[in-house]
Amino acid sequence: MNWDNARNYCASSGGHLVTIGDAEENMFVYNLAPYAILGATDRDSEGRWIWATGQEMSYTNWCWGEPNNCGYLEERGYCVPEHYLTFHNDPRCLPGQWNDIPGDDGHYVCEFED
């Protein structure tokens, strides 16, 4: 699912796309789903990342050079805007570091409060 569909699915199930508050939680989610779409976006205001719950980010774990708002077509001389969060799969990044992506379909993790 894309980010919006995943967010809506999680909400319809009584939860929300996963939010990450610290390094321990980040690695828990990464070990659970290393290719997951995470619950943050900056599509309303470029560079201002907000969790799907409306919270601002207090913890970040960006890979070097990220977020860069420039999609996978950079080598062709143009960028596709990137407004969604995922774990980076670049071998130059540490496990669990983040990347911004255009919002393509992918796996996701719903989070439910106690």
One Martini backbone bead per residue (centre of mass of N, CA, C, O) as a GRO file, in nm:
protein
  114
    1MET     BB    1   0.100   0.033   0.015
    2ASN     BB    2   0.050   0.339   0.048
    3TRP     BB    3   0.056   0.578   0.281
    4ASP     BB    4  -0.247   0.652   0.285
    5ASN     BB    5  -0.361   0.363   0.293
    6ALA     BB    6  -0.211   0.276   0.549
    7ARG     BB    7  -0.324   0.493   0.735
    8ASN     BB    8  -0.624   0.416   0.694
    9TYR     BB    9  -0.605   0.126   0.786
   10CYS     BB   10  -0.504   0.175   1.072
   11ALA     BB   11  -0.743   0.357   1.157
   12SER     BB   12  -0.969   0.136   1.099
   13SER     BB   13  -0.815  -0.047   1.339
   14GLY     BB   14  -0.726   0.168   1.583
   15GLY     BB   15  -0.471   0.315   1.465
   16HIS     BB   16  -0.130   0.373   1.344
   17LEU     BB   17   0.128   0.464   1.217
   18VAL     BB   18   0.434   0.434   1.298
   19THR     BB   19   0.617   0.553   1.570
   20ILE     BB   20   0.933   0.720   1.673
   21GLY     BB   21   1.113   0.797   1.991
   22ASP     BB   22   1.367   0.591   1.973
   23ALA     BB   23   1.625   0.372   1.933
   24GLU     BB   24   1.483   0.119   2.037
   25GLU     BB   25   1.227   0.140   1.865
   26ASN     BB   26   1.365   0.152   1.593
   27MET     BB   27   1.494  -0.137   1.607
   28PHE     BB   28   1.236  -0.291   1.644
   29VAL     BB   29   1.105  -0.210   1.374
   30TYR     BB   30   1.336  -0.293   1.189
   31ASN     BB   31   1.331  -0.601   1.274
   32LEU     BB   32   1.033  -0.637   1.180
   33ALA     BB   33   1.052  -0.396   0.922
   34PRO     BB   34   1.299  -0.294   0.699
   35TYR     BB   35   1.066  -0.192   0.456
   36ALA     BB   36   0.900   0.019   0.595
   37ILE     BB   37   0.655   0.233   0.631
   38LEU     BB   38   0.640   0.525   0.796
   39GLY     BB   39   0.461   0.773   1.015
   40ALA     BB   40   0.584   1.007   0.806
   41THR     BB   41   0.566   1.364   0.699
   42ASP     BB   42   0.631   1.662   0.453
   43ARG     BB   43   0.394   1.757   0.251
   44ASP     BB   44   0.292   2.031   0.392
   45SER     BB   45   0.615   2.086   0.485
   46GLU     BB   46   0.910   2.118   0.385
   47GLY     BB   47   1.109   1.965   0.646
   48ARG     BB   48   0.838   1.900   0.820
   49TRP     BB   49   0.815   1.646   1.035
   50ILE     BB   50   0.523   1.431   1.074
   51TRP     BB   51   0.327   1.244   1.239
   52ALA     BB   52   0.026   1.078   1.203
   53THR     BB   53  -0.055   1.198   1.501
   54GLY     BB   54   0.086   1.513   1.491
   55GLN     BB   55   0.366   1.480   1.576
   56GLU     BB   56   0.667   1.577   1.637
   57MET     BB   57   0.995   1.529   1.605
   58SER     BB   58   1.242   1.408   1.855
   59TYR     BB   59   1.340   1.175   1.671
   60THR     BB   60   1.628   1.080   1.470
   61ASN     BB   61   1.769   0.860   1.171
   62TRP     BB   62   1.946   0.968   0.946
   63CYS     BB   63   2.101   0.940   0.678
   64TRP     BB   64   2.321   1.044   0.487
   65GLY     BB   65   2.171   1.311   0.307
   66GLU     BB   66   1.920   1.305   0.492
   67PRO     BB   67   1.688   1.459   0.373
   68ASN     BB   68   1.645   1.534  -0.001
   69ASN     BB   69   1.391   1.537  -0.195
   70CYS     BB   70   1.522   1.296  -0.393
   71GLY     BB   71   1.473   1.077  -0.609
   72TYR     BB   72   1.572   0.799  -0.818
   73LEU     BB   73   1.626   1.025  -1.072
   74GLU     BB   74   1.894   1.184  -1.025
   75GLU     BB   75   2.082   1.054  -1.252
   76ARG     BB   76   1.886   1.213  -1.477
   77GLY     BB   77   1.848   1.527  -1.351
   78TYR     BB   78   1.598   1.452  -1.158
   79CYS     BB   79   1.329   1.494  -0.925
   80VAL     BB   80   1.138   1.330  -0.681
   81PRO     BB   81   0.938   1.385  -0.449
   82GLU     BB   82   0.987   1.344  -0.084
   83HIS     BB   83   0.730   1.256   0.190
   84TYR     BB   84   0.845   0.979   0.307
   85LEU     BB   85   0.909   0.715   0.543
   86THR     BB   86   1.207   0.508   0.574
   87PHE     BB   87   1.424   0.270   0.546
   88HIS     BB   88   1.743   0.230   0.458
   89ASN     BB   89   1.920   0.031   0.183
   90ASP     BB   90   2.197   0.143   0.209
   91PRO     BB   91   2.519   0.024   0.272
   92ARG     BB   92   2.617   0.315   0.396
   93CYS     BB   93   2.412   0.250   0.606
   94LEU     BB   94   2.273   0.199   0.891
   95PRO     BB   95   2.084   0.018   1.066
   96GLY     BB   96   1.780   0.214   1.080
   97GLN     BB   97   1.807   0.419   0.883
   98TRP     BB   98   1.687   0.695   0.704
   99ASN     BB   99   1.437   0.775   0.441
  100ASP     BB  100   1.319   0.945   0.172
  101ILE     BB  101   1.011   0.909  -0.019
  102PRO     BB  102   0.753   0.918  -0.261
  103GLY     BB  103   0.519   0.670  -0.186
  104ASP     BB  104   0.530   0.398  -0.243
  105ASP     BB  105   0.479   0.092  -0.230
  106GLY     BB  106   0.445  -0.100   0.085
  107HIS     BB  107   0.525  -0.167   0.378
  108TYR     BB  108   0.379  -0.180   0.715
  109VAL     BB  109   0.310  -0.028   1.048
  110CYS     BB  110   0.106  -0.073   1.308
  111GLU     BB  111  -0.020   0.117   1.588
  112PHE     BB  112  -0.112   0.049   1.935
  113GLU     BB  113  -0.264   0.152   2.203
  114ASP     BB  114  -0.338   0.081   2.542
   0.00000   0.00000   0.00000
